[in-house]
Amino acid sequence: MTDAVDAVETPTPRRKPKPEITKIEGRKMKPSTLMMGHGYDPALSEGSLKAPIFLTSTFAFESAAAGKRHFEGITGMREGGAEGLVYSRFNGPNQEILEDRLAIWDGAEDALCFSSGMTAICVMMMAYCSAGDVIVHSGPLYAASEGFVAKVLSKFGVKYIDFPAGATREEFDEVLAKAKDMASENGGKVAMIYLESPGNPTNALVDIEMVRDARDAALTPECPIAIDNTFLGPLWQRPLEHGADIVCYSLTKYVGGHSDLVAGSIAGDEKWMNPVRMIRNTMGGIADPNTAWMLLRSLETVELRMQRAGENAEKVCEFLAKHPKVEGLGYLGMLKDERQKDIYARHCLGAGSTFSLFLRGGEEESFRFLDALKVAKLAVSLGGTETLASHPASMTHLSVPHARRQQLGISDSLVRISIGIEDAEDLIADFEQALEAV
């Protein structure tokens, strides 16, 4: 057991660098500019232009008196709190800088980084749910997220009720009413509304503003609205501006963006972050220093990479939409449903670069297409520099019961595509020759 402070009740304090410059003559600087230095003071690291990787498990105090003063501030025995770091299970310099920069993209007060996107989601849910509580979630969800709610939290007395991503206000009001009744019967509360928008892998959008209005009408503000924004964030959608309280990411995807790390994060007001921080302090699960450092590197180019991938996706989808062997596209730039188009217009800043491709046929035709690809790689995940393709029904969502997959639109003809930053014409040529095998 460690002899570090038990930071369950009091969040571990953070050591602040010199005052940040975020404006020039009243003009607020853009996130892409702030990614080059925000949260880091070279004077604290021998003048190093870039933050070093801080590979340490613990942090030294200047003196015994300084140590006592620090712990007095943490435990509340002395007013004014404390600055500095104690132990790397709680936080470290690389993670602090990363969290500062992640918060900028979503306009959040605070952010927390984790060893994976699923660690972020699981710890967040555990922080807000107790036995008897109910989680209301949209569908489809990433299979692991849905599985954690249905198979793990259920073992501890947490129940759930789901609703389709495109639900109307009337439909969602009915779901909330059922959730309140369910919670009341079990002596709990509606603990969280959890959204995934766009949904994985169909790209179905949830009306965040509608969910917020319904929550405000039926529940107390203490029930947070959390959203997995991995498919569009941090460039193409800013959920906190539309009513969400907490935004979640698999940083493995676009933020990391090079398919060489695994990490996750959440962001929001401090009041939402602190309960999650306390659980993370106890359980661990924070991103390691090397991963945090790699993410700092990636954040410097995330806008450029996502812009290029988005432009490529638009060109590729223009080709695919006209191909006779393509039955349809789940691409946000080509929505046909009026409600989905309305949500997109209000919530989204771009169509993204991950979409679902519906081939004419089923599993056999999908497999022929995937096996014929020469540039795109057959692999799970998304948001990397390279183009990836996968078959959700037989891969990432295989654990989802068949009837549930059909209900969510995850058919055998669906191939999920994540477009990278290769040359668009090369990608089109690759898809064209692969479709010949279908």
Secondary structure, 3 states (H helix, E strand, C coil): CCCCCCCCCCCCCCCCCCCCCCEECCEECCHHHHCCCCCCCHHHHCCCCCCCCCCCCECCCCCHHHHHHHHHHHHCCCCCCCCCCCECCCCCHHHHHHHHHHHHHHCCCEEEEECCHHHHHHHHHHHHCCCCCEEEEEECCCHHHHHHHHHHHHHHCCEEEEEECCCCHHHHHHHHHHHHHHHHHCCCCEEEEEEECCCCCCCCCCCHHHHHHHHHHHCCCCCCEEEECCCCCCCCECHHHHCCCEEEEECCCCCCCCCCCCCEEEEECHHHHHHHHHHHHHHCCCCCHHHHHHHHHHHCCHHHHHHHHHHHHHHHHHHHCCCCCEEEEECHHHCCCHHHHHHHHHHECCCCCEEEEEECCCHHHHHHHHHHCCCCEECCCCCCCCCEEECHHHCCCCCCCHHHHHHHCCCCCEEEEECCCCCHHHHHHHHHHHHCCC
